[in-house]
């Protein structure tokens, strides 16, 4: 295995972290495309299942290619352990359901991705788990909700799609006082722009489909945290319920990590330019970007993040009709519900990612019919702004 001790910096870990070469000495990480593994003897198989000998058993439980990805991401995050899953939602689901049981209580920030919101609002109560939502930016609301015991806290910061920021240190302190484990969805910031564990978070989850792959190729997810919790709580759940990441997707995600720093730097620079461009355009009601001076939580965002990220959210005058006119006029920016891609992508959250949470909940989150979420890609930024100008012209008629 390559020496990836902590003295190496993030850009080096992205390329070498967790690499383990086979007896053939390959340069690129090997793809172990197998469902199962064989043993030297029946005795070794027994010892493996007893846990007295370390040996791969079945790719649903663990796989060498998947393991390299897990180790690389754990080194990058600064976490003791990582388990990869088939998708980001599988990661969120596994993190929550492996820990919670009937009679428990979870407190969550209201501003969650639509499917995460559904798990907390609809799925967990079916199992006798009490769910409480709070405004993520309201510390008084967090304090009230956590004034009695809770088993878990879930939040994402910056949030999808309105880029709200949660004070992780303050919320983690309150959550731990209530006995809760804190899970942070760090997908918008990535492990390069924000380190939730340093602010007191216990568990970090990712949709690796987004920036980590970053090229629209493969689904994947990850859960990172303390080794004891991962091995004693999460691993039995994953082993027995089967949200396994395929070795091929793990290999693709390893390749994605190698260029993450380069792509993210370029995307952040372009997003800053795009946000500034949109803020000065007629027909734009408001722009949200974490490190802009007009973001209500800019100071907190910059205290927690090293850059503003690749997502820009904005609201157009004229609601859904105007938003659709703008998006339908794009020739470069694609209409898609994905994000973190090398290609610029735009989505209308009210009719896609957050449609099923309902109009009342969308109103609480500020997701109006005029809101568009833009994931800024790696194209020439002048071409991106030209395309946005084209869309704005079509919107204004």
Secondary structure as GFF3:
##gff-version 3
##sequence-region A 1 397
A	DSSP	alpha_helix	10	16	.	.	.	ID=ss1
A	DSSP	alpha_helix	42	50	.	.	.	ID=ss2
A	DSSP	alpha_helix	64	77	.	.	.	ID=ss3
A	DSSP	beta_strand	81	85	.	.	.	ID=ss4
A	DSSP	alpha_helix	88	97	.	.	.	ID=ss5
A	DSSP	beta_strand	105	109	.	.	.	ID=ss6
A	DSSP	alpha_helix	114	118	.	.	.	ID=ss7
A	DSSP	pi_helix	119	123	.	.	.	ID=ss8
A	DSSP	alpha_helix	124	126	.	.	.	ID=ss9
A	DSSP	beta_strand	130	134	.	.	.	ID=ss10
A	DSSP	alpha_helix	139	145	.	.	.	ID=ss11
A	DSSP	beta_strand	152	156	.	.	.	ID=ss12
A	DSSP	alpha_helix	168	177	.	.	.	ID=ss13
A	DSSP	beta_strand	181	185	.	.	.	ID=ss14
A	DSSP	alpha_helix	190	193	.	.	.	ID=ss15
A	DSSP	three_ten_helix	196	199	.	.	.	ID=ss16
A	DSSP	beta_strand	203	207	.	.	.	ID=ss17
A	DSSP	beta_strand	221	225	.	.	.	ID=ss18
A	DSSP	alpha_helix	227	229	.	.	.	ID=ss19
A	DSSP	pi_helix	230	234	.	.	.	ID=ss20
A	DSSP	alpha_helix	235	241	.	.	.	ID=ss21
A	DSSP	alpha_helix	247	258	.	.	.	ID=ss22
A	DSSP	alpha_helix	260	279	.	.	.	ID=ss23
A	DSSP	beta_strand	284	288	.	.	.	ID=ss24
A	DSSP	alpha_helix	298	304	.	.	.	ID=ss25
A	DSSP	beta_strand	311	316	.	.	.	ID=ss26
A	DSSP	alpha_helix	319	328	.	.	.	ID=ss27
A	DSSP	beta_strand	334	335	.	.	.	ID=ss28
A	DSSP	beta_strand	345	347	.	.	.	ID=ss29
A	DSSP	three_ten_helix	349	351	.	.	.	ID=ss30
A	DSSP	three_ten_helix	355	357	.	.	.	ID=ss31
A	DSSP	alpha_helix	359	365	.	.	.	ID=ss32
A	DSSP	beta_strand	371	375	.	.	.	ID=ss33
A	DSSP	alpha_helix	381	396	.	.	.	ID=ss34
###
